[in-house]
Amino acid sequence: MMDDIKTLRENLDSEIKRNEAILSCLKEGILAMDSSGVVLKLNQKAREMLGLKSAKAEGLPVSLICGQNELADFVKEGLVARDSFEKEIKLDGPNEGFALASRSPMSGSSGEHIGMVVALNDITQLRRLANFRRDFASNVSHELRTPITSIRGFAETLLGGAIEEPSTARHFVEIINKHANRLSSIIEDILTLSSLEQGEAIELMAQPVRNVIAKAIDGLSGKAAEKKIGVHLECAQSIEAPINGPLLESAISNLVDNAINYSDENTAINVSAFVEGDVVLITVRDQGYGMERQHSDRIFERFYRVDKARSRKAGGTGLGLSIVKHVVLAHHGKVTVESEPGKGSVFTITLPASDNR
């Protein structure tokens, strides 16, 4: 009898461990309770989603585990209705997010109701992506509407008779050309972002960083001269990194252009590059308007502007810094910003000094 009991115990332990392993491998959070709402079992994913990584949950009322939120209401309704139902709910607590919750009644061997199982499918990322698509579509529509409306308006005015007045016609055509160029810039930036977001590996080749930075600065020398802004470069010719020249040049051009747009006349922009340990740091420091901390956390988002009026007046598309971020990510690096209102901004690109992927 003792041998039989020992064998049964070993089999039971083995079965418990096997069930634990299966539950722990599931991507869904599983929460099982009896008919009175006492928790029988929950897997590791459910613990993470509910913020119960170390707390004991089995044997406690489900109301203590869920708190007072949408999940608690969902569970309470299920215990009363004893039905199968699916609903999108918001998860509160330390791991705030969204889940697709599915409940199913449990029946005993005789068909009696013995409890309920709730499966939680984490859809937080899907919800964020949906919000992102909606915001992106809204922002693109808004950004394109202004130049298109202006082009149509002035073109209609010209066709209505203004074309017969040379001075007026020229002024209107210049405005149309300006908005057409802005429209073209927005579309080109969107296409660039789309290409970078595909996540395809770019060709990197070890080469001097100074040549790329100098080329980016040179391309904006005319714009800087118009505002009497000096752009100074400090970078040793010996500094090299595995880079894609055209893409990195585009990123630095966007940072320098941004610094010019948000700086007053007769100020300076300092661009420098140096090696620190196993990384190359490229900084763009301006003496411009700066920004509050809450903007620094969001400045690399698409179409996010600290000062919308000034940005549009300067001809910005609202996509430049987002392009910078994705170019740097494609180089396996990162970009950060430090800024203070009235004291300018410092953008820093950090790149691996060698190709150690």
N, C-alpha and C positions, 0 to 999 in steps of 0.2 A: 504493500500500500504506500509506504514511504517513497519507494522508487517511482510508483505511478504519479504520486503527488509532485515529486521532483520534476518528472518529465513534463507534466502538465504545466507546472510553473515555468519551466524553461521555454516551452512552446508559447505560453502566454506572453512572457517577456519578449520573445523573438517577434511575436505578432505585434506587440505594442511598439517596439522599435521600428519595425517595418512600416507601420502606419504613420509613426512620427516622421520617418524619412520621406514618405510619400507626401505628407502634408507640407513639410518644410520645402519641398521642391516646387510646390505650386506657386505660380505667379499671382494668383488671386488670394485675397485674405479670406480665410474660412473661420466662421464663428458659429458654433453649435450650442444650443441651449435646450433645457427641458421645457415641458409645457407650462411651468410656473415662471420661466424666465431666468433660471439659474444657469450660468455658463458651464457647459460640460467640457468644451474643448475649443481652442483657437490656435491657429498656426502662427509661425514667426512673422509672416507677411501681415497678418491681421494685427499682431502686436505692434509692428512698425507703423502701420497706417493709423492706429489708434493711440500711438504714443505710449505703449505699455511694454517697452523692451525688457524691463526687469521686474515689473510689478506682478504679483500673483493674481491671476484672473479666474482660474477654475474654481467653482464653488461659490462665486460671488454673484449677486443679482446683476443681470445685464445692464440695468439702469445705472449701476455704479461704474460700469466699464465704458458705456457710451456717453454718460452725462446727459445734459438736456440739449439736444440738437436734432437735426434731421434724421440721423441714423437711429436715435432713440425712438423717435416717433414711428419710423419705418418698422422697427422691431416690435413695438407695442401694438401697432395695427396688425402685424402678421400673427402675433400670438392670439389675438382675438378672432381674426378672420380665418386663420388656418388655411391660407391660400398660397398659391404660387404667384409671385408678382415681381416686376422689375422696375427700377426707378433710378434716375440720376440724382445723387444727393451731394451735399457739401459736407466735407469732413472738417471739424474744428480741432482745436488743440495745437500741439507743437508742430505736427506735420499737416498743416492746413492744405487742403486740396479738394479734389472732386473724385467721386467713385460711382461706378454703375453697380448698384446694389441689387442682388437677386435673392429672394427668399423662397424656401421650399419647406413644406411641412414634413416631419418625420413620423413614420408609422411603425408600431410594434409588430410582432409576429402574428398577432390576432387582428391587425388592422386598426388598433386603437391609436389615437394621437398621443405621441410621446414627446414632441418638441418641434424644433425648427432649426434649419441650417440657413445661414446668410453668407453669400459669397460677395466679396467686394473686389471689383475690378478697377484698378487705379487708372483714371482717365484724365488726370491733372494735366499731363503734357499735351494730350489731344485737345483739351479745352483751351490751353494756352495757344496752341497752334491755330485753332479756329479763331480765337480772338485776334491773333496776329494777322491772319489772312484778311479778316474783316477790316481791321485798322489800316492794313497796307492798302487794300482796295480803296478805302475811303480817302486815305491820304493822297494816293496817286490821282484819284479823280479830282480832288481839290487842287492839287498842284498843276495838273494839266488844264483845268478849267480856266484859270486866270489868263495864261497866254493865248489859249484858243479863243476866248471871248474877246480879248483885245484885238487879235488879228482879224477876226470876223467883223468887229465893230468898225475898225479903221478902214478895212477893205470896202465895206458897204458905204462908208462915208465918201471914199474916193469914187466909187461907182455912181454915187448920187450927185456928183458934180464937182467935188473938191479937186478931182484930178486936173481940172482946167485951170486951177490956181497953182502955178509952179512952186511957190514958196511953201504953201500949205501942203501940197501934195508931197513934196520932198520930206517935210517934217513927219507926215503920216507914214510914209514908206520907211523912214528910219525907225519909227516905233514898231512897225510891223516886223522889220528885220531883227530888232532887239528881242522881241517876243518869240520869233521863230528860232533864234539862236538859243534862247532859254529852253524852249520846247525840245530842241535837239539835244541839249545838255542833259535834261531830265531823262530822256529816252536812252541816251548813251550810258548814263549812270545806272539806270535800271538794268540794262543788258549786262553791264559789267558786274553788278551785284549778283545777278542771276547766274552768270558764268562761275563766279567765285563760290557761290553757295552749292554748286553741284558737288563740291568736295573732291574733285578730281586732283590728283597729284600734279603739281607744277614742276617744271624743270628748274633745278637749282644748281648753280655753278659757283665755286669759290672765286671771288673777284674782289678788287678794291671797292670799298664802300664810298670813298670820297668822290669817285668819278660819277656815281649815280646821284649822290646828293647835290653835287655841283651842277649837274645837268638840270635837276629839278629847280634849283634856285635860279639858274640862268633863264629858264623858261618864264619866270615870273618877274624878271628884273624890270621890265617896262611898267608893270602894274605897281611894283614897289616904288619906282621912281616917281610916278604920278602923285603918290602920297608923301614923297620925300622920306620914305622909310628905308633905312639901311639894313640889308640882310647880310650877316657875317657868318662865315663858315670856319669851324675849327675841327679839323680831322686829319690825322696823319695818313699819308699815302700807304703806309704799310698795313693799315687795318683792313683785314679781309673777312668775309663771311660767305657761306653758301646762300646765294640770293638769286632771284629772278629780276634782272636789271629793270626792264620796263615796268613790272608790277610794283617794285619797291619805289621806283621813281614816281609813279602815280600816287602812291601813299604819301610820300614826302611832299609832293606838289600840293596835295590836298591840305596837309598840315600847314605848310607855309602860306598857301592861299587863304586859309582860314585865319591865320595870324594877321595877315595884311588886312583882311576884311574887318576884323574886330580890333584894330589898333588905330590910334589917332595919327595925324601927320607928324613928321619930325620925331618919330620914335625909332626903336631898333628891334630887330629880330635876330636872335643868335641860334644858329644851328650847330650842334656839335656831335661828335661820335667818338667813343672811346671803349676800350676793352676793360671789362671787369670780371675777373675769374674766367668762366667758360662762356660768357655772353658778350655780345656787342650792344652797347646802348647808344641810341640815336635820340637826341633831345631837340625839340623846337621850343624855344623860350621867347615869349613876346612881352611887351609892356602895355598890353591892351586893356580891355574893360574887365576881364575876368568874369567869374560867375560864382553863384552860391553852390554849396556842397550838393544840394539835391539835384542840381543840373549835371554835376560831374558824374553822377552814377548812371545817367541816362543819355549822355551826349552822343554815344555811339549808336543809338537807335536810329532807324530810318525815319527821316522827315522830322526828327526832334530838333527844335530850335529854342535857344535860350531867349533870343529877341527876334521874333518872326518878322517884324517890320524891317529891321536893319539887315537881316539875312536876305530877304527878298530884294531889298534895294541894292545890295551888293551883288546880286545875281546868283546867290547860292541855291542849289537844288535841294538841300536838306539831306543829301545822300553821301556827301563827301567823307564824313567821319565814319560812316558805316562801311564804306569801301575800304578805308584805312584799316579798320578792325579785321575785315575778312582777308585783306592782303597779308596782314601780319600773321593771322591764324594759318594761312596757307604756307607761311614760312616757319611754322611751328614756334611762333613767338607770341608776344602779347603787347598791348598798348595801353598805357595808363595816362591819367591827367591829374595834375595838381593845379588848383586855381583858387584865387581869392578876389572878390570884387574890388576893382580899382588898382589891383596889383599885377594883373596879367595872368598868363597861364603857361604851364610847362607840360608839353606832351612828350612822353617817353616811349620809344619803340624798343623792345628787348628782343634780340635775335640770338639764336645759338651761334657760337663762334666757329663751330665745325658741324659737318653733317653727321650727326650721331643718331639718326632715326633708327 
